[in-house]
Amino acid sequence: MTAPGAEVAEAPELVELIPASVEDRTAEFEREVAKAREMAEAIPVTDEEEARKALEFAQGLKRQAKEIEEERISLTKPRKDAAEEIKRRYDAVKAPFAEAEGVVLGKLGKFQRKREDEARERQRVEEEERRRIEEEARAKREAAEKAEREAAELAAEAADQGDTEAAAELEAEARRDAERAAVTEQAIQSLPAERPAAAPSLDGLATPKRWEPVLTDLAKVPTYLPDGTPLIEVRTGPLRAYMYAHLKEHGCPPEVPGFEFRQVTGTQVRT
């Protein structure tokens, strides 16, 4: 798919985007810089006159550097502006695709969550049915074992009283009760094992779960993590802006816990 109204041409090599004059100009600048470096190393600064000459030399260097920078900007700014415009246009036509993808992913996520909920519900029903069957089978086993014991006791009493026919019948009943208890025990053992809730996922659709830190109270955030890693970074930009605003209004630096504002001296050339 190509951008609206245009065919996407094969990307040119980087060297094709650089003006042919750049190589010659940079070589020329390198020669000038080498010469300026030699002069900077050799220039004496032992009295006021030499200092003025050195200052003039430094001002010339600054002007040369500024001219080089202006030339660079004249070459790069149009290309940079064009690149930003191209990016803006492509971002504009690309954004609806991301929005449409978000809509579809939302529906797919809802569908997948529904399947997972249904799988969990099936597991819950299966577990309840398993417990019911297990409890029912256990109750039948206990009743069969009790009936077996009672029949065995009655058979023993009948045998003691000489009623062999009744004793044989009671012994047979006791064996049947024992067989029923064994069958019930086998039924319990053959119950399916518990299965975890699982829902099939569509090929190409991933629903990963990940942990994310969510800020709930900035005032309680520690400065360092337990392993010593700094957790809070100082934003010097807003701090400098606050410092300069305070200096402008009050003529002195502000007081901020944990900071000390100092004046540092540097050397620069004004052209």
PyMOL commands that set and color helices and strands:
alter all, ss='L'
color gray80, all
select helices_A, chain A and resi 14-17+21-42+48-160+164-189+218-220+236-250
alter helices_A, ss='H'
color red, helices_A
deselect
rebuild
show_as cartoon
